[in-house]
Amino acid sequence: MCADSSAARSHGAKKMNKLVSESAARLRSFLFGGGLTCASCGADLFSEERFCERCLEKLPFNAGYICEKCGRSIGEDYPVCLECKADMPSYTVARSAFRYEGDIVRLVKKFKTGSKYLADVFAEYMAPLVPAAFPDADFFAFVPMTERAEKRRGYNQSRLLAQALSARSGVAAEEGVLVKTRETSSQKELSRKERAVNLKGSFRVHERSLCRGKSVVLVDDVLTTGATANAVASALFGAGARKVYVLTLASVCSRGG
């Protein structure tokens, strides 16, 4: 009898704990719009933040000294980094929300391998750069993929970022402005010059009339050597764009000050 009573109390306590937990989750969802877990570690959140305090402190925000041209983090307060000084990019200016290091590397990989929801998380940190650095922006364009590559991945992560940025900033995201005309070799092991050669002629502007006299914000996930941004910017300028800005989630730090 005692054993049965104890078991019943234990079952009742578990049921009550479950109900309390579910009620708390529903309340957090109602108060904070469903952002219940940290985008990095998965810990429960009790605020509107996208990351828990611990993860937020570890994120490599692209603060401090940056190159005025490419927007990469540099060690000292110089107008432009040594890389831009040696080979000035064709785009107008570029900016990024984070340095490509630490947890951001892992999150970008996660974003590119199925976690599409991260587009909205990333856009929250990218969007403030639009009025600050690109106040005359007319529309967002995104780095295109070939049809085959997009089908293989299931989506274009740059398109998702552009759409999320548009929703947050009110600046239009134009579809179909750019086309990637051919598959290109993997860029990972290529030098800066090799990347430029690899991408040469691989991007075409499909909607040329949209670009004439406009300030275009090109959206991508990561700025590494800048070869992709340069190739696309050249195509946009060739179509009559007045300015071509580049906005990425993250950028690889400059190798020189």
C-alpha beads as a LAMMPS data file, in Angstrom:
LAMMPS data file: protein, C-alpha beads

257 atoms
256 bonds

1 atom types
1 bond types

-500.0 500.0 xlo xhi
-500.0 500.0 ylo yhi
-500.0 500.0 zlo zhi

Masses

1 110.0

Atoms # bond

1 1 1 0.000 0.000 0.000
2 1 1 2.825 2.393 0.994
3 1 1 4.780 1.490 -2.134
4 1 1 1.716 2.137 -4.319
5 1 1 1.126 5.477 -2.593
6 1 1 4.783 6.505 -3.031
7 1 1 4.748 5.545 -6.706
8 1 1 1.554 7.524 -7.235
9 1 1 3.078 10.613 -5.577
10 1 1 6.235 10.266 -7.703
11 1 1 4.157 9.977 -10.884
12 1 1 2.075 12.982 -9.827
13 1 1 5.204 15.057 -9.148
14 1 1 6.675 14.198 -12.547
15 1 1 3.399 15.102 -14.233
16 1 1 3.263 18.415 -12.357
17 1 1 6.886 19.234 -13.250
18 1 1 6.116 18.533 -16.898
19 1 1 3.066 20.804 -16.804
20 1 1 5.054 23.598 -15.141
21 1 1 7.845 23.242 -17.691
22 1 1 5.401 23.316 -20.615
23 1 1 3.570 26.314 -19.157
24 1 1 6.865 28.187 -18.712
25 1 1 7.828 27.431 -22.298
26 1 1 4.471 28.700 -23.574
27 1 1 4.836 31.857 -21.494
28 1 1 8.348 32.504 -22.831
29 1 1 7.082 31.920 -26.369
30 1 1 4.246 34.409 -25.824
31 1 1 6.512 37.042 -24.268
32 1 1 9.557 36.682 -26.498
33 1 1 8.204 35.518 -29.848
34 1 1 9.458 31.951 -29.777
35 1 1 13.195 32.708 -29.535
36 1 1 13.580 30.148 -26.777
37 1 1 17.094 28.811 -27.243
38 1 1 20.550 30.238 -27.877
39 1 1 21.425 30.088 -31.588
40 1 1 24.921 28.911 -30.680
41 1 1 24.752 26.508 -27.724
42 1 1 21.013 25.750 -27.502
43 1 1 20.603 26.930 -23.895
44 1 1 17.178 28.187 -22.835
45 1 1 16.707 31.939 -23.166
46 1 1 14.488 34.192 -21.098
47 1 1 14.861 37.355 -23.184
48 1 1 14.595 38.584 -26.757
49 1 1 18.322 38.013 -27.353
50 1 1 19.404 35.473 -29.988
51 1 1 22.354 34.258 -27.915
52 1 1 22.859 33.494 -24.237
53 1 1 25.128 35.852 -22.282
54 1 1 28.088 33.485 -22.371
55 1 1 27.923 32.938 -26.145
56 1 1 27.213 36.598 -26.877
57 1 1 30.390 37.595 -25.029
58 1 1 32.426 35.152 -27.130
59 1 1 31.124 36.304 -30.520
60 1 1 33.878 37.998 -32.583
61 1 1 32.122 41.257 -33.448
62 1 1 33.942 43.235 -36.112
63 1 1 34.561 46.159 -33.795
64 1 1 37.712 48.223 -33.404
65 1 1 39.911 49.293 -36.301
66 1 1 38.743 48.279 -39.763
67 1 1 39.928 48.979 -43.299
68 1 1 37.795 51.780 -44.744
69 1 1 37.599 49.937 -48.073
70 1 1 37.099 46.223 -47.400
71 1 1 35.872 46.543 -43.812
72 1 1 38.182 43.841 -42.476
73 1 1 39.573 44.010 -38.972
74 1 1 43.075 45.508 -38.898
75 1 1 45.540 45.848 -36.061
76 1 1 46.094 49.600 -36.226
77 1 1 44.283 52.760 -37.222
78 1 1 45.182 52.996 -40.929
79 1 1 42.825 54.222 -43.684
80 1 1 43.181 51.013 -45.699
81 1 1 44.775 47.626 -45.124
82 1 1 47.931 46.538 -46.955
83 1 1 45.954 44.118 -49.134
84 1 1 43.639 46.846 -50.434
85 1 1 46.568 49.208 -50.856
86 1 1 48.358 46.637 -53.027
87 1 1 45.259 45.670 -55.025
88 1 1 42.299 48.036 -54.577
89 1 1 38.954 46.194 -54.774
90 1 1 36.496 47.103 -57.525
91 1 1 33.497 47.436 -55.190
92 1 1 32.751 50.760 -53.482
93 1 1 33.114 49.635 -49.854
94 1 1 32.448 46.466 -47.857
95 1 1 31.334 45.894 -44.292
96 1 1 30.783 42.821 -42.113
97 1 1 29.170 42.229 -38.745
98 1 1 31.718 39.695 -37.440
99 1 1 35.273 38.520 -37.886
100 1 1 35.417 35.056 -39.415
101 1 1 36.793 33.196 -36.419
102 1 1 35.688 31.327 -33.300
103 1 1 32.042 30.327 -33.055
104 1 1 31.128 32.252 -36.206
105 1 1 33.050 29.723 -38.337
106 1 1 30.960 26.900 -36.865
107 1 1 27.699 28.842 -37.209
108 1 1 28.369 29.685 -40.868
109 1 1 28.987 25.995 -41.592
110 1 1 25.758 25.143 -39.774
111 1 1 23.914 27.790 -41.812
112 1 1 25.215 26.324 -45.076
113 1 1 24.296 22.748 -44.148
114 1 1 20.601 22.998 -43.365
115 1 1 20.050 25.512 -40.550
116 1 1 18.206 28.079 -42.662
117 1 1 16.650 29.738 -39.595
118 1 1 20.056 31.316 -38.874
119 1 1 19.474 33.797 -41.728
120 1 1 17.148 35.824 -39.520
121 1 1 19.527 35.565 -36.551
122 1 1 22.453 36.827 -38.637
123 1 1 20.392 39.568 -40.297
124 1 1 19.681 41.077 -36.884
125 1 1 23.392 41.877 -36.519
126 1 1 23.979 42.800 -40.171
127 1 1 21.004 45.137 -40.623
128 1 1 22.364 48.066 -38.541
129 1 1 25.271 48.336 -40.986
130 1 1 22.921 49.286 -43.833
131 1 1 21.944 52.814 -42.689
132 1 1 25.337 53.330 -41.059
133 1 1 27.524 52.432 -44.069
134 1 1 25.144 52.370 -47.064
135 1 1 22.614 55.176 -46.442
136 1 1 21.800 55.551 -50.157
137 1 1 21.173 51.835 -50.771
138 1 1 18.536 51.210 -53.447
139 1 1 18.238 47.436 -53.205
140 1 1 19.888 44.208 -52.077
141 1 1 21.283 41.725 -54.574
142 1 1 22.883 38.450 -53.560
143 1 1 25.736 36.337 -54.837
144 1 1 24.111 33.730 -57.106
145 1 1 24.806 30.012 -57.360
146 1 1 24.470 27.852 -60.437
147 1 1 21.187 25.980 -60.654
148 1 1 23.019 22.710 -60.092
149 1 1 24.872 23.957 -56.985
150 1 1 21.717 25.429 -55.465
151 1 1 19.798 22.220 -56.092
152 1 1 22.600 20.258 -54.426
153 1 1 22.499 22.432 -51.288
154 1 1 18.750 22.971 -51.356
155 1 1 18.933 26.761 -51.097
156 1 1 21.159 29.780 -51.615
157 1 1 22.252 31.060 -48.202
158 1 1 23.040 34.515 -49.608
159 1 1 19.479 34.834 -50.910
160 1 1 18.123 33.960 -47.460
161 1 1 20.312 36.651 -45.888
162 1 1 19.163 39.257 -48.440
163 1 1 15.508 38.414 -47.804
164 1 1 15.952 38.609 -44.018
165 1 1 17.826 41.919 -44.343
166 1 1 15.073 43.332 -46.532
167 1 1 12.437 42.412 -43.952
168 1 1 14.415 44.192 -41.233
169 1 1 15.574 47.277 -43.143
170 1 1 12.773 47.990 -45.593
171 1 1 15.270 47.995 -48.492
172 1 1 14.048 45.795 -51.349
173 1 1 15.738 42.477 -52.119
174 1 1 15.677 41.975 -55.880
175 1 1 15.471 38.437 -57.253
176 1 1 17.127 37.389 -60.480
177 1 1 19.424 40.390 -60.871
178 1 1 22.518 38.195 -61.095
179 1 1 23.224 34.830 -62.682
180 1 1 26.187 32.529 -62.221
181 1 1 26.897 31.235 -65.704
182 1 1 29.122 28.268 -64.926
183 1 1 30.393 25.997 -62.183
184 1 1 33.745 27.065 -60.754
185 1 1 36.438 25.081 -58.961
186 1 1 36.500 25.170 -55.156
187 1 1 38.110 28.372 -53.939
188 1 1 39.437 27.012 -50.647
189 1 1 42.964 26.098 -51.737
190 1 1 43.417 28.902 -54.286
191 1 1 45.494 32.055 -53.873
192 1 1 44.014 35.527 -54.269
193 1 1 45.096 35.721 -57.937
194 1 1 43.983 32.161 -58.667
195 1 1 40.548 32.898 -57.232
196 1 1 40.182 35.927 -59.487
197 1 1 41.103 33.850 -62.558
198 1 1 38.776 31.038 -61.456
199 1 1 35.794 33.429 -61.214
200 1 1 36.504 35.567 -64.270
201 1 1 33.426 35.818 -66.496
202 1 1 31.334 33.533 -64.269
203 1 1 28.760 36.182 -63.231
204 1 1 26.295 37.983 -65.478
205 1 1 23.720 40.703 -64.758
206 1 1 20.320 39.468 -65.960
207 1 1 18.259 42.557 -65.020
208 1 1 20.499 45.336 -66.326
209 1 1 17.795 48.014 -66.278
210 1 1 17.398 47.587 -62.513
211 1 1 21.044 48.490 -61.947
212 1 1 21.440 51.674 -63.998
213 1 1 22.302 54.577 -61.725
214 1 1 21.543 52.559 -58.587
215 1 1 23.432 51.872 -55.366
216 1 1 23.398 48.098 -54.998
217 1 1 24.171 46.232 -51.773
218 1 1 25.638 42.835 -52.615
219 1 1 24.957 40.285 -49.858
220 1 1 27.082 37.215 -49.117
221 1 1 27.968 35.113 -46.080
222 1 1 31.755 35.553 -45.824
223 1 1 34.335 37.887 -47.366
224 1 1 37.610 35.956 -47.681
225 1 1 39.966 37.304 -50.350
226 1 1 37.191 39.396 -51.896
227 1 1 37.526 37.690 -55.304
228 1 1 33.817 36.862 -55.515
229 1 1 32.787 40.375 -54.453
230 1 1 35.150 41.891 -57.035
231 1 1 33.875 39.666 -59.848
232 1 1 30.223 40.420 -59.111
233 1 1 30.892 44.145 -58.563
234 1 1 32.593 44.353 -61.962
235 1 1 29.514 42.825 -63.586
236 1 1 27.189 45.250 -61.762
237 1 1 29.278 48.278 -62.708
238 1 1 29.272 47.001 -66.284
239 1 1 25.463 47.089 -66.136
240 1 1 25.502 50.734 -65.066
241 1 1 25.362 50.543 -61.267
242 1 1 26.451 53.800 -59.617
243 1 1 27.817 52.152 -56.462
244 1 1 28.303 48.558 -55.376
245 1 1 28.435 47.977 -51.643
246 1 1 29.233 44.583 -50.139
247 1 1 27.616 43.348 -46.922
248 1 1 28.658 40.045 -45.379
249 1 1 28.000 38.300 -42.112
250 1 1 31.738 37.903 -41.516
251 1 1 35.112 38.703 -43.022
252 1 1 38.546 37.142 -42.706
253 1 1 40.864 39.520 -40.853
254 1 1 43.393 41.435 -42.913
255 1 1 46.863 39.909 -42.948
256 1 1 48.424 43.336 -42.765
257 1 1 47.627 46.615 -41.007

Bonds

1 1 1 2
2 1 2 3
3 1 3 4
4 1 4 5
5 1 5 6
6 1 6 7
7 1 7 8
8 1 8 9
9 1 9 10
10 1 10 11
11 1 11 12
12 1 12 13
13 1 13 14
14 1 14 15
15 1 15 16
16 1 16 17
17 1 17 18
18 1 18 19
19 1 19 20
20 1 20 21
21 1 21 22
22 1 22 23
23 1 23 24
24 1 24 25
25 1 25 26
26 1 26 27
27 1 27 28
28 1 28 29
29 1 29 30
30 1 30 31
31 1 31 32
32 1 32 33
33 1 33 34
34 1 34 35
35 1 35 36
36 1 36 37
37 1 37 38
38 1 38 39
39 1 39 40
40 1 40 41
41 1 41 42
42 1 42 43
43 1 43 44
44 1 44 45
45 1 45 46
46 1 46 47
47 1 47 48
48 1 48 49
49 1 49 50
50 1 50 51
51 1 51 52
52 1 52 53
53 1 53 54
54 1 54 55
55 1 55 56
56 1 56 57
57 1 57 58
58 1 58 59
59 1 59 60
60 1 60 61
61 1 61 62
62 1 62 63
63 1 63 64
64 1 64 65
65 1 65 66
66 1 66 67
67 1 67 68
68 1 68 69
69 1 69 70
70 1 70 71
71 1 71 72
72 1 72 73
73 1 73 74
74 1 74 75
75 1 75 76
76 1 76 77
77 1 77 78
78 1 78 79
79 1 79 80
80 1 80 81
81 1 81 82
82 1 82 83
83 1 83 84
84 1 84 85
85 1 85 86
86 1 86 87
87 1 87 88
88 1 88 89
89 1 89 90
90 1 90 91
91 1 91 92
92 1 92 93
93 1 93 94
94 1 94 95
95 1 95 96
96 1 96 97
97 1 97 98
98 1 98 99
99 1 99 100
100 1 100 101
101 1 101 102
102 1 102 103
103 1 103 104
104 1 104 105
105 1 105 106
106 1 106 107
107 1 107 108
108 1 108 109
109 1 109 110
110 1 110 111
111 1 111 112
112 1 112 113
113 1 113 114
114 1 114 115
115 1 115 116
116 1 116 117
117 1 117 118
118 1 118 119
119 1 119 120
120 1 120 121
121 1 121 122
122 1 122 123
123 1 123 124
124 1 124 125
125 1 125 126
126 1 126 127
127 1 127 128
128 1 128 129
129 1 129 130
130 1 130 131
131 1 131 132
132 1 132 133
133 1 133 134
134 1 134 135
135 1 135 136
136 1 136 137
137 1 137 138
138 1 138 139
139 1 139 140
140 1 140 141
141 1 141 142
142 1 142 143
143 1 143 144
144 1 144 145
145 1 145 146
146 1 146 147
147 1 147 148
148 1 148 149
149 1 149 150
150 1 150 151
151 1 151 152
152 1 152 153
153 1 153 154
154 1 154 155
155 1 155 156
156 1 156 157
157 1 157 158
158 1 158 159
159 1 159 160
160 1 160 161
161 1 161 162
162 1 162 163
163 1 163 164
164 1 164 165
165 1 165 166
166 1 166 167
167 1 167 168
168 1 168 169
169 1 169 170
170 1 170 171
171 1 171 172
172 1 172 173
173 1 173 174
174 1 174 175
175 1 175 176
176 1 176 177
177 1 177 178
178 1 178 179
179 1 179 180
180 1 180 181
181 1 181 182
182 1 182 183
183 1 183 184
184 1 184 185
185 1 185 186
186 1 186 187
187 1 187 188
188 1 188 189
189 1 189 190
190 1 190 191
191 1 191 192
192 1 192 193
193 1 193 194
194 1 194 195
195 1 195 196
196 1 196 197
197 1 197 198
198 1 198 199
199 1 199 200
200 1 200 201
201 1 201 202
202 1 202 203
203 1 203 204
204 1 204 205
205 1 205 206
206 1 206 207
207 1 207 208
208 1 208 209
209 1 209 210
210 1 210 211
211 1 211 212
212 1 212 213
213 1 213 214
214 1 214 215
215 1 215 216
216 1 216 217
217 1 217 218
218 1 218 219
219 1 219 220
220 1 220 221
221 1 221 222
222 1 222 223
223 1 223 224
224 1 224 225
225 1 225 226
226 1 226 227
227 1 227 228
228 1 228 229
229 1 229 230
230 1 230 231
231 1 231 232
232 1 232 233
233 1 233 234
234 1 234 235
235 1 235 236
236 1 236 237
237 1 237 238
238 1 238 239
239 1 239 240
240 1 240 241
241 1 241 242
242 1 242 243
243 1 243 244
244 1 244 245
245 1 245 246
246 1 246 247
247 1 247 248
248 1 248 249
249 1 249 250
250 1 250 251
251 1 251 252
252 1 252 253
253 1 253 254
254 1 254 255
255 1 255 256
256 1 256 257
